[in-house]
Amino acid sequence: MSRIIQFFTLFCLCQVLHAQVNPKFYGVKSHLGFIIAHTPDLKPISQTNPYGIQIEMSKLRTSNESWKTCFCYGRTGFAFTYFNYANPSVLGSSYNLIYFVEPYFTYQGPFKFSLRGSIGATYLDTIFDEVSNPDNLLFSTKFSFYLALSLNLNYHFNDKYAISLSANYNHISNGGQKQPNKGMNFPTFSIGVDRIINNTKLTPKPDELKKYSRSWSYYFGSFASLRSADREAESTNHPLIGAFGGALKPLSGINGFNVGAELWYDWSDRKQVQQRELNESSFSSAITAGHHFLIGDFYFLQQFGIYITRPKNIQENWLYQRYSFWYRITNRWTIGASLIAYGRVADHMDGRLIYVIR
């Protein structure tokens, strides 16, 4: 742990020596939180208060082109976070490498209010084992995915230092690659301090940069994932491959609604059909509808899906939620990821490639 922090600190110092025009932030913060027991069987192992420490570096991008990616000023950067779950024999600790984007809602004056979205990879040092650690229903793979959403209040003392107060909602899951995979949801509160290099006064951008289309746009694409055939125990991964399409309608500069349809074939369902000798198809199809934010090149979609077809003896639910993040890499091509959930239980994640017609 100490060697990782020393390496990260040395890397940050090297970055300071090569500072350029955009303001740069080098920070450290502490975390303290609690675990949400989203199913009854998680309550015995969720009565703890995770704590952690985070070191990070980021850049505040000030050019017109950068501003148009979210119609706002914003920071992007990397962080390394260590979380201790205060239950060493069952839950252990995690080591997280994170990329984040942080658009500012307010930027004039000493107070800055921002929203941070984070995605990354996590290494868990204590996971489920049928014999030695059967109580850990949260984690079953050493490497998993990390997602977080944070509300931040930053106060700038001067051009060199700022403090931050944050409310964070953290999620760790392996995306359904191996079972058990209840996943951990743990809000934390954090306080931190930033060292700022090349601080710049932020001023409003011209109104013409805020122009947006009010027309419908249409999308289609493909997605893929890996899933475990056995939902309750360790099992070999199987592919899930699907296609989807739909339409997006702007309602304002950043808000809109969407409708669509999707279908997929799940080889983990086919494995269950074979094992249980069911007369079921492994094809699933659904119609979707929901709301989305479009902030420059970023899409954040929240959708409900209603199944048209599904293997009913395997999947009892007829309704699901899908949460998606897309990023436009060219005028029409977009990449992304999504999470499907049933109520409070996350099921699996997938990667997406999308083509958008405007």
C-alpha positions as CSV (number, residue, x, y, z in Angstrom):
1,M,0.0,0.0,0.0
2,S,2.8,2.5,1.0
3,R,4.7,1.8,-2.2
4,I,1.6,2.5,-4.3
5,I,1.1,5.8,-2.6
6,Q,4.8,6.7,-3.0
7,F,4.6,5.9,-6.7
8,F,1.4,7.9,-7.2
9,T,2.9,10.9,-5.3
10,L,6.1,10.9,-7.4
11,F,4.0,10.7,-10.5
12,C,1.9,13.8,-9.4
13,L,5.1,15.7,-8.6
14,C,6.4,15.0,-12.1
15,Q,3.1,16.4,-13.5
16,V,3.5,19.6,-11.5
17,L,7.0,20.2,-13.0
18,H,5.4,20.0,-16.5
19,A,2.3,22.1,-15.6
20,Q,0.6,23.8,-18.6
21,V,-2.0,26.5,-19.1
22,N,-5.1,24.6,-17.8
23,P,-5.5,24.6,-14.0
24,K,-4.4,21.3,-12.4
25,F,-5.5,19.9,-9.1
26,Y,-3.6,17.5,-6.8
27,G,-5.7,16.3,-3.9
28,V,-6.2,13.9,-1.0
29,K,-9.4,13.1,0.8
30,S,-10.7,10.7,3.4
31,H,-13.9,8.7,3.3
32,L,-16.3,7.3,6.0
33,G,-19.6,5.6,5.2
34,F,-21.9,2.7,5.6
35,I,-23.1,-0.4,3.6
36,I,-26.6,-0.7,2.3
37,A,-28.1,-4.1,2.9
38,H,-30.3,-4.2,-0.2
39,T,-31.4,-7.8,0.5
40,P,-32.2,-9.4,3.9
41,D,-29.4,-12.0,3.7
42,L,-26.8,-9.2,3.5
43,K,-27.7,-7.6,6.9
44,P,-25.3,-9.7,9.0
45,I,-22.3,-8.6,7.1
46,S,-23.4,-5.0,6.4
47,Q,-23.3,-3.6,9.9
48,T,-20.0,-1.8,9.5
49,N,-18.6,1.6,8.5
50,P,-16.2,1.5,5.6
51,Y,-13.4,4.0,5.6
52,G,-10.8,5.0,3.0
53,I,-8.3,7.4,1.7
54,Q,-8.1,8.8,-1.9
55,I,-5.3,10.5,-3.8
56,E,-6.1,12.1,-7.1
57,M,-5.0,14.4,-9.9
58,S,-7.2,16.3,-12.4
59,K,-7.3,19.0,-15.0
60,L,-9.8,21.8,-15.3
61,R,-10.4,22.3,-19.1
62,T,-11.1,25.9,-20.1
63,S,-11.1,26.0,-23.9
64,N,-14.3,26.5,-25.9
65,E,-14.1,23.0,-27.4
66,S,-13.8,21.5,-24.0
67,W,-16.6,23.6,-22.7
68,K,-18.9,22.3,-25.4
69,T,-18.5,18.7,-24.4
70,C,-20.8,19.4,-21.4
71,F,-21.8,23.0,-21.9
72,C,-20.0,23.8,-18.7
73,Y,-16.6,24.0,-17.1
74,G,-15.4,20.6,-15.8
75,R,-12.6,18.6,-14.5
76,T,-11.3,15.2,-15.6
77,G,-8.8,13.1,-13.8
78,F,-7.6,9.9,-12.2
79,A,-7.8,8.7,-8.6
80,F,-6.5,5.9,-6.5
81,T,-8.7,4.9,-3.6
82,Y,-8.2,2.4,-0.8
83,F,-11.3,1.3,1.1
84,N,-11.3,-0.8,4.3
85,Y,-14.7,-2.4,4.9
86,A,-14.1,-2.8,8.7
87,N,-14.8,-6.6,8.5
88,P,-11.4,-8.0,7.6
89,S,-12.2,-11.7,7.7
90,V,-15.3,-11.5,5.5
91,L,-15.1,-8.3,3.4
92,G,-11.5,-7.2,3.6
93,S,-10.4,-4.2,1.6
94,S,-10.4,-2.9,-2.0
95,Y,-7.9,-1.0,-4.1
96,N,-9.5,1.1,-6.8
97,L,-8.1,2.8,-9.9
98,I,-10.7,5.4,-11.1
99,Y,-11.3,7.8,-14.0
100,F,-13.7,10.6,-13.3
101,V,-15.5,13.6,-15.0
102,E,-16.7,16.5,-12.9
103,P,-18.8,19.2,-14.5
104,Y,-19.3,22.4,-12.5
105,F,-22.8,23.7,-11.8
106,T,-21.4,27.0,-10.3
107,Y,-17.9,28.3,-10.9
108,Q,-17.8,32.1,-10.1
109,G,-16.6,33.1,-6.7
110,P,-14.8,31.0,-4.1
111,F,-17.5,28.3,-3.9
112,K,-17.7,25.7,-6.7
113,F,-20.6,23.2,-6.7
114,S,-20.1,20.1,-8.9
115,L,-21.2,16.6,-9.8
116,R,-18.7,13.8,-10.3
117,G,-19.2,10.6,-12.2
118,S,-16.5,7.9,-11.6
119,I,-15.8,4.6,-13.3
120,G,-12.9,2.2,-12.7
121,A,-11.5,-1.1,-11.8
122,T,-11.2,-2.5,-8.3
123,Y,-9.1,-5.3,-6.7
124,L,-10.7,-7.1,-3.8
125,D,-8.4,-8.9,-1.4
126,T,-11.1,-11.0,0.3
127,I,-13.8,-12.7,-1.7
128,F,-16.4,-15.5,-1.5
129,D,-15.2,-19.0,-0.9
130,E,-17.6,-21.9,-0.4
131,V,-15.5,-23.3,2.4
132,S,-13.4,-20.5,4.0
133,N,-15.6,-17.5,3.4
134,P,-19.3,-18.5,2.6
135,D,-20.7,-15.3,4.2
136,N,-19.3,-12.9,1.6
137,L,-22.2,-12.8,-0.9
138,L,-21.1,-9.4,-2.2
139,F,-17.9,-10.3,-4.0
140,S,-16.8,-13.5,-5.8
141,T,-14.0,-12.2,-8.1
142,K,-10.7,-10.5,-7.2
143,F,-11.2,-7.9,-10.0
144,S,-14.5,-6.1,-10.4
145,F,-16.0,-2.8,-11.6
146,Y,-16.3,0.4,-9.6
147,L,-18.9,3.1,-10.2
148,A,-19.7,6.2,-8.2
149,L,-21.7,9.4,-8.2
150,S,-20.7,12.3,-6.0
151,L,-22.0,15.8,-5.1
152,N,-19.1,18.1,-4.3
153,L,-18.9,21.5,-2.6
154,N,-15.4,23.1,-3.1
155,Y,-14.2,26.2,-1.3
156,H,-11.2,28.0,-2.7
157,F,-9.2,29.8,0.0
158,N,-7.0,31.4,-2.6
159,D,-5.4,30.6,-5.9
160,K,-3.4,27.7,-4.5
161,Y,-5.6,25.7,-2.1
162,A,-9.2,24.5,-1.8
163,I,-11.1,22.2,0.5
164,S,-13.9,19.9,-0.6
165,L,-16.9,18.3,1.1
166,S,-18.5,15.4,-0.8
167,A,-21.4,13.0,-0.6
168,N,-20.6,9.8,-2.6
169,Y,-22.7,6.8,-3.7
170,N,-20.3,3.9,-4.5
171,H,-21.0,0.6,-6.2
172,I,-18.8,-2.4,-6.7
173,S,-19.9,-5.4,-8.8
174,N,-18.4,-7.9,-11.2
175,G,-21.2,-7.3,-13.7
176,G,-22.6,-10.8,-13.3
177,Q,-19.5,-12.5,-14.5
178,K,-19.4,-14.9,-11.5
179,Q,-21.7,-15.7,-8.7
180,P,-22.5,-14.9,-6.0
181,N,-22.6,-11.2,-7.0
182,K,-24.9,-9.2,-4.8
183,G,-22.6,-6.2,-5.2
184,M,-21.9,-3.6,-2.6
185,N,-23.6,-0.2,-2.4
186,F,-22.0,2.0,0.1
187,P,-22.5,5.8,0.5
188,T,-19.6,7.7,2.0
189,F,-19.0,11.2,3.1
190,S,-15.5,12.7,2.4
191,I,-13.5,15.8,3.1
192,G,-10.4,16.7,1.2
193,V,-7.9,19.3,0.2
194,D,-6.6,20.3,-3.2
195,R,-3.3,21.9,-4.3
196,I,-4.0,24.0,-7.4
197,I,-1.5,24.8,-10.1
198,N,-2.1,27.6,-12.7
199,N,-5.4,28.7,-11.3
200,T,-7.5,30.7,-13.7
201,K,-10.6,32.9,-13.2
202,L,-13.6,31.3,-14.9
203,T,-15.9,33.6,-17.0
204,P,-19.2,32.9,-18.8
205,K,-19.0,31.5,-22.3
206,P,-20.8,33.1,-25.3
207,D,-24.4,32.1,-25.8
208,E,-23.9,30.8,-29.3
209,L,-21.9,27.9,-27.9
210,K,-25.1,26.6,-26.3
211,K,-27.0,25.9,-29.5
212,Y,-28.5,22.5,-29.8
213,S,-30.8,20.6,-32.2
214,R,-34.5,20.1,-31.3
215,S,-34.9,17.3,-33.9
216,W,-35.4,13.6,-33.3
217,S,-32.3,11.5,-33.6
218,Y,-32.2,7.7,-34.1
219,Y,-29.8,5.1,-32.8
220,F,-29.0,1.5,-33.3
221,G,-26.1,-0.7,-32.0
222,S,-24.9,-3.9,-30.4
223,F,-23.9,-4.9,-26.9
224,A,-22.1,-7.9,-25.3
225,S,-21.5,-9.2,-21.8
226,L,-20.4,-12.3,-19.9
227,R,-22.7,-14.0,-17.4
228,S,-22.6,-16.9,-15.0
229,A,-25.0,-19.8,-15.8
230,D,-25.5,-20.6,-12.1
231,R,-27.1,-17.5,-10.4
232,E,-26.3,-18.8,-6.9
233,A,-22.9,-20.4,-7.1
234,E,-19.6,-20.1,-8.9
235,S,-19.8,-21.1,-12.6
236,T,-18.1,-20.7,-16.0
237,N,-18.9,-17.4,-17.8
238,H,-21.0,-17.5,-20.9
239,P,-21.5,-14.7,-23.5
240,L,-24.6,-12.6,-24.0
241,I,-24.9,-10.8,-27.3
242,G,-27.7,-8.4,-28.4
243,A,-28.8,-5.6,-30.6
244,F,-30.9,-2.5,-29.9
245,G,-32.3,0.6,-31.5
246,G,-34.6,3.6,-30.8
247,A,-35.1,7.3,-30.9
248,L,-34.1,10.3,-28.8
249,K,-36.1,13.5,-28.6
250,P,-34.6,16.7,-26.9
251,L,-36.8,18.6,-24.5
252,S,-34.3,21.2,-23.6
253,G,-30.6,21.8,-23.8
254,I,-29.7,18.8,-21.6
255,N,-33.0,16.8,-21.1
256,G,-34.9,14.5,-23.4
257,F,-36.9,11.3,-23.6
258,N,-36.3,8.1,-25.5
259,V,-38.1,5.0,-26.8
260,G,-36.6,1.9,-28.2
261,A,-36.4,-1.9,-28.4
262,E,-33.7,-4.5,-27.7
263,L,-33.2,-8.2,-28.0
264,W,-30.5,-10.5,-27.0
265,Y,-29.4,-14.1,-26.8
266,D,-28.0,-15.3,-23.5
267,W,-25.8,-18.5,-23.5
268,S,-26.0,-18.7,-19.7
269,D,-29.8,-19.0,-20.0
270,R,-29.3,-21.7,-22.6
271,K,-27.0,-23.6,-20.1
272,Q,-29.7,-23.4,-17.5
273,V,-32.4,-24.6,-20.0
274,Q,-30.2,-27.6,-20.7
275,Q,-29.4,-28.3,-17.0
276,R,-33.0,-28.0,-15.9
277,E,-34.5,-29.6,-19.1
278,L,-36.8,-26.7,-19.7
279,N,-38.8,-26.0,-22.8
280,E,-37.6,-22.4,-23.1
281,S,-36.0,-20.1,-25.6
282,S,-32.8,-18.2,-24.6
283,F,-33.9,-15.2,-26.7
284,S,-35.2,-12.2,-24.8
285,S,-36.7,-9.1,-26.3
286,A,-38.2,-5.9,-24.8
287,I,-39.4,-2.4,-25.5
288,T,-37.8,0.5,-23.5
289,A,-38.7,4.1,-22.6
290,G,-37.1,6.6,-20.4
291,H,-35.4,9.9,-19.8
292,H,-31.9,11.0,-20.7
293,F,-29.4,13.8,-20.1
294,L,-27.4,14.9,-23.1
295,I,-24.5,17.1,-21.9
296,G,-22.3,17.9,-24.9
297,D,-20.8,14.5,-25.9
298,F,-22.2,12.6,-22.9
299,Y,-25.5,10.7,-22.7
300,F,-26.9,9.5,-19.4
301,L,-30.0,7.3,-19.9
302,Q,-32.4,5.9,-17.4
303,Q,-34.9,3.5,-19.0
304,F,-37.6,1.0,-18.1
305,G,-37.8,-2.2,-20.1
306,I,-40.9,-4.3,-20.5
307,Y,-40.2,-7.9,-21.7
308,I,-42.0,-9.1,-24.8
309,T,-40.3,-12.5,-24.7
310,R,-38.1,-14.1,-22.1
311,P,-37.4,-17.5,-20.5
312,K,-40.1,-17.2,-17.9
313,N,-38.9,-20.1,-15.8
314,I,-35.5,-18.5,-15.5
315,Q,-36.4,-14.8,-15.4
316,E,-39.6,-14.2,-13.3
317,N,-39.5,-10.4,-13.6
318,W,-41.4,-8.8,-16.5
319,L,-40.0,-5.3,-15.9
320,Y,-36.4,-4.1,-15.5
321,Q,-34.4,-0.9,-15.3
322,R,-31.5,0.0,-17.5
323,Y,-28.9,2.6,-16.7
324,S,-26.6,3.6,-19.5
325,F,-23.6,5.9,-20.1
326,W,-22.7,6.8,-23.6
327,Y,-19.8,8.9,-25.0
328,R,-19.7,10.3,-28.5
329,I,-16.3,9.6,-30.1
330,T,-17.1,10.9,-33.6
331,N,-20.1,12.7,-35.2
332,R,-22.1,9.5,-35.3
333,W,-20.2,6.7,-33.5
334,T,-20.7,6.4,-29.7
335,I,-19.4,3.9,-27.2
336,G,-20.9,3.1,-23.8
337,A,-21.8,0.7,-21.0
338,S,-25.1,-0.2,-19.3
339,L,-26.3,-1.8,-16.1
340,I,-29.6,-3.8,-16.0
341,A,-31.3,-4.1,-12.6
342,Y,-34.5,-5.6,-11.1
343,G,-35.6,-3.3,-8.3
344,R,-32.7,-2.8,-5.9
345,V,-30.7,-5.8,-7.3
346,A,-28.2,-5.2,-10.1
347,D,-28.0,-8.1,-12.5
348,H,-25.2,-7.5,-15.0
349,M,-23.3,-4.9,-17.0
350,D,-22.5,-4.8,-20.7
351,G,-20.4,-2.8,-23.2
352,R,-22.1,-1.0,-26.1
353,L,-21.3,0.3,-29.6
354,I,-23.9,2.8,-31.0
355,Y,-24.5,4.6,-34.3
356,V,-26.5,7.8,-34.0
357,I,-28.3,9.4,-36.9
358,R,-29.3,13.0,-36.5
